[in-house]
Amino acid sequence: MSTTCRQETMHSVWDAPYFTGVTTMNIYCTPWCSGRPKPENTIRFHTREEAELAGYRPCRNCCATLPRGSWEDHKHEIKLFIPAEFNFEENVKYLLRSSNECLHRIDNNRIYKALSVADETAVIEIRAGDRRELVVRFLGDTAPSRKWVRAEVARYVREWFDLDRDIVPFYRLAESDPLLKGPVQSFRGLRTVGIPDLFEAVTWGILGQQINLTYAYTLKRRLVENFGRSVDCEGETYWMYPTPDKIAACSVEDLAVLRMTVKKCEYLIDTAKRIASGELSKLGLLQTGSHQAAEKMLTSIRGIGPWTANYVSMRCLRFPSAFPIDDVGLHNAMKHILGRDSKPSKAEIRQMSAGWSGWESYATFYLWRVLY
């Protein structure tokens, strides 16, 4: 990951000044970790991203998985401290865009979702706190017993809402941009709501190819309810996305219940097999260092074209320069804002987006929000 990308995604005031990699255990620790490895078995990293891109896992003892000052652990609930440029209600409104969503539900401005972390299943409620914080409460008896698992839940929510990215520079450039000024004023505080799991991100992109959004959600529900896992908690049923192993073991005939094309079924199974075997991984894609290189790797896989690759780069890999320039929704949003009868050409889009360098992903997401 480039230095520029690191600077855009980290709130350094919250984080450790450095991280120590333990070569004999393949983990990285914070300076305040109680573990004391031998100096000859350590390596120093400047950032958490640097350690993870080198293949090191976060230490469970010191919960190195996320910035120390970004959360508080209260066992049955956790608090996540949020930047000023985050509006919980705007993000909830985005998540409400489909009544057919099956992986979370929203009630009274609170988000409810089941997460599988390690060998535990947590059902969480996310709400805005009294101060600049999100409160994540574990429902029923689903609070993870181990602190490092609760830390992973906190990390998931932070990544879901892209809370560790400084978007002030994006807002600054949008102020004078004729296409972005209006959307940013209307949806200020919205983040690029992510899909942290690679398998979910890639397959959601495949499901949505060449169909409208409404039908894509129908296919997603069929996939989840036929091949995913559910948990009952406090009178509600919560679904979790199918695992790559589950779909990798399926035949095209097994997926007939989804009622989609044979080719899409083949694409899902092939993607699942690649992820289940480790041939395709989120870490491997991030280690390419750029969305262009990740796109090249992804588009070498049958069923994944440039649109899906850029979608994954935006919402899972978090490359800020990912730009699905051929996206129909992007074209329609530009047409709407410009008050034109026809969509802009690719040359016009390139010209109008010239000032978005390093923020193409956020620009696209805000323009999508005008329509969806």
MOMO-V836887 format. One record per backbone hydrogen bond with DSSP energy under -0.5 kcal/mol. CO is the residue of the C=O (numbers start at 1). NH is the residue of the N-H. If there is no record, write none. Layout:
BEGIN
co=CO nh=NH
co=CO nh=NH
END
This chain:
BEGIN
co=2 nh=6
co=3 nh=7
co=4 nh=8
co=5 nh=9
co=6 nh=9
co=6 nh=10
co=8 nh=166
co=10 nh=12
co=11 nh=14
co=11 nh=15
co=12 nh=15
co=14 nh=69
co=18 nh=31
co=19 nh=21
co=19 nh=45
co=20 nh=29
co=21 nh=23
co=21 nh=43
co=22 nh=25
co=22 nh=26
co=22 nh=27
co=26 nh=57
co=27 nh=22
co=28 nh=59
co=29 nh=20
co=30 nh=33
co=38 nh=41
co=39 nh=42
co=41 nh=23
co=41 nh=24
co=43 nh=21
co=45 nh=19
co=47 nh=51
co=48 nh=52
co=49 nh=53
co=50 nh=54
co=51 nh=56
co=52 nh=55
co=57 nh=28
co=59 nh=64
co=63 nh=66
co=67 nh=70
co=68 nh=71
co=70 nh=81
co=72 nh=74
co=72 nh=79
co=74 nh=76
co=76 nh=138
co=77 nh=74
co=78 nh=136
co=79 nh=72
co=79 nh=81
co=80 nh=134
co=83 nh=86
co=84 nh=86
co=86 nh=88
co=87 nh=91
co=88 nh=92
co=89 nh=93
co=90 nh=94
co=91 nh=95
co=92 nh=96
co=93 nh=96
co=94 nh=97
co=98 nh=101
co=102 nh=239
co=105 nh=112
co=107 nh=110
co=110 nh=107
co=111 nh=126
co=112 nh=105
co=113 nh=124
co=115 nh=117
co=115 nh=122
co=117 nh=120
co=120 nh=117
co=120 nh=122
co=122 nh=115
co=122 nh=124
co=123 nh=139
co=124 nh=113
co=125 nh=137
co=126 nh=111
co=127 nh=135
co=131 nh=133
co=132 nh=82
co=133 nh=129
co=134 nh=80
co=134 nh=136
co=135 nh=127
co=135 nh=137
co=136 nh=78
co=137 nh=125
co=137 nh=139
co=139 nh=142
co=146 nh=149
co=146 nh=150
co=147 nh=151
co=148 nh=152
co=149 nh=153
co=150 nh=154
co=151 nh=155
co=152 nh=156
co=153 nh=157
co=154 nh=158
co=155 nh=159
co=156 nh=160
co=157 nh=161
co=158 nh=163
co=159 nh=162
co=160 nh=194
co=162 nh=165
co=165 nh=167
co=167 nh=171
co=168 nh=172
co=169 nh=173
co=170 nh=174
co=171 nh=175
co=173 nh=176
co=174 nh=177
co=176 nh=178
co=177 nh=181
co=179 nh=183
co=180 nh=184
co=181 nh=185
co=182 nh=186
co=183 nh=187
co=187 nh=190
co=189 nh=87
co=191 nh=193
co=197 nh=201
co=198 nh=202
co=199 nh=203
co=200 nh=204
co=201 nh=205
co=202 nh=206
co=203 nh=207
co=204 nh=208
co=206 nh=209
co=208 nh=211
co=212 nh=216
co=213 nh=217
co=214 nh=218
co=215 nh=219
co=216 nh=220
co=217 nh=221
co=218 nh=222
co=219 nh=223
co=220 nh=224
co=221 nh=225
co=222 nh=226
co=223 nh=227
co=224 nh=228
co=229 nh=240
co=231 nh=238
co=233 nh=236
co=236 nh=233
co=238 nh=231
co=240 nh=229
co=243 nh=247
co=244 nh=248
co=245 nh=249
co=247 nh=250
co=251 nh=255
co=253 nh=256
co=254 nh=257
co=255 nh=258
co=256 nh=259
co=261 nh=265
co=262 nh=266
co=263 nh=267
co=264 nh=268
co=265 nh=269
co=266 nh=270
co=267 nh=271
co=268 nh=272
co=269 nh=273
co=270 nh=274
co=271 nh=275
co=272 nh=276
co=273 nh=277
co=274 nh=278
co=274 nh=279
co=274 nh=280
co=275 nh=278
co=281 nh=285
co=282 nh=286
co=283 nh=287
co=285 nh=288
co=286 nh=289
co=290 nh=294
co=291 nh=295
co=292 nh=296
co=293 nh=297
co=294 nh=298
co=295 nh=299
co=296 nh=300
co=297 nh=300
co=298 nh=301
co=301 nh=304
co=303 nh=305
co=305 nh=309
co=306 nh=310
co=307 nh=311
co=308 nh=312
co=309 nh=313
co=310 nh=314
co=311 nh=315
co=312 nh=316
co=312 nh=317
co=313 nh=318
co=313 nh=319
co=315 nh=195
co=318 nh=320
co=319 nh=322
co=320 nh=361
co=323 nh=325
co=324 nh=327
co=327 nh=331
co=328 nh=332
co=329 nh=333
co=330 nh=334
co=331 nh=335
co=332 nh=336
co=333 nh=337
co=334 nh=338
co=335 nh=339
co=335 nh=340
co=336 nh=339
co=345 nh=349
co=346 nh=350
co=347 nh=351
co=348 nh=352
co=349 nh=353
co=351 nh=354
co=353 nh=356
co=354 nh=357
co=356 nh=359
co=359 nh=363
co=360 nh=364
co=361 nh=365
co=362 nh=366
co=363 nh=367
co=364 nh=368
co=365 nh=369
co=366 nh=370
co=367 nh=370
co=367 nh=371
co=368 nh=371
co=368 nh=372
END
